[in-house]
Amino acid sequence: MYSIQDKVVVIMGASSGIGEATTKKLAEAGAKLVIAARREDRLKAIVEAIPNADISYAVADVTKEEEVQAVVDLAVEKHGRVDVLFNNAGIMPTASLSEKRFAEWRQLLDINIMGVLNGIAAVYLSCKNNNLDKL
């Protein structure tokens, strides 16, 4: 059976919901976590609630490539690698399509699609730049 203990996991969108629950579950299982989201107060509260866990955090907006790269770089700097990237950040506008909320649709694409691609690119670049063989 596969164990997550001592695996380095980066969780984007970790400040609430599924990201927060996953952080708690993986911390209990002994993973080394680097969590990120836009709300620093929520990230700090999560870290403080699990004092014996190996958790680092960084404030990051997944739509900003440089902020996502900084999170991944933190994981590599602290732990030497990234074993798992959990691209969890996302939004779901609930307005009817007939309302034509174009700005919300763009935000959904920026977060849910570009945010995922920014995470993948950041891990790839970190592995490449640090001569890590795991991609």
N, C-alpha and C positions, 0 to 999 in steps of 0.2 A: 504494500500500500504506500502511496505517495505521502510524504510529510512536508508540510510548509515550514516546519521549524527551521530557523536560521536562514530562510530564503529572504531575499531583499525584494520588498514589494513597494512600488510607488502607486499611490491611490490619488487620482485626480477627482475632485468633487467629493472630498471626504468630510465636509462639514455638517452634513445632515443626511437623513434618509438611508438609502442603501450604502452609500459611501461610509457614513458613520458606523452603521451596523457591521459592515465588512471590516472596518478598522478594528472594532472591538473583538470580533471573532478571530481575526488573524493574530491580533496581539495575544489573545488567550492561547493560541496555538504556537506561540513562540516565533512568529515572523519578525523580521527587522523591517520596520515601516518608515516610509517617508510619505507624509500625507500633505495634500495641498487643496486649497480652495480660496475663494475671495474673502471669506469672513474670518479674519484672524482671531477674533474673540471666541468663535466656535471651535476653531482648531486648538487653541490653548486649553479650552475646557475639556476637550477630548483627551488631550495629552495628560492633563492634571487628573482626570478621572481614572487613568490607568497608569499609576506611577511606576510600577515595576516593569513596564513594557519598554522595548527599544523603539521609541517613536521620535522622529524628527518631523518638523513641519515647516512649510513655506507658504506664504501668501502668493497665489497665482491665479490669473485669469486665463483659462485655456484658449481664449481667442488671441492671446498675445504670445507669439512664438518664443520670444526671449524669456518670458516668465516661466513657460513650460520647460524650456531648456535649463533654466536655473534650478528647477526642482530635480530634474534628472541628474544634473551635474552634482547637486548636493548628495544624492544617493550614491553616486559613483565615488565622490570624494570621501564620504563617510564609510562606505561599505565595500568599495572596490568593484561594484557591479550592480546590475539590475536583473533580477530573475523574472519578475512579473510586473507588467504595467497594467493597472486597472483603470482604464479610461472611463470613468463613471460620470463625469460632469455632463449634465444635460437639462434641457427645459422642454416643456410641452405646453405651448399656448393652447388655450381651450376655446377661443372665439370661433364662431362659425366662419367658414371660408367666404361666405357672402359679405362679411364685414371688411374684407380686403385689407387686413392689417399687415401691409407689406413690411413695415419695420420689424414687426414680431417675427415674420417669416425669415427675414435676413438674419435676425438674431439667432433663431433656431438653427439655421444653416451654419452660422459662424461657430456656435457652441457645439452642436451635436455632430457636425461633420468636420469642420476645420479643426475643432478642438481635439478630436480623435487623431486626425492626421498630424497635428502639431505634436502630440504625444509620441506617436510612432516615429516621426522624424527625429525628435529629441533623443530617444533611446538609440536609434540607429546612429546618429552623429556621435553620441557619447561613446558607444561601443567602438566605432571606427576611430575616433580621435584618441581613445585610450588603449587601442590595440587589444580589445577584448574579443575573444572568439565567439562569444554567445551573442546572437542577434535576435 
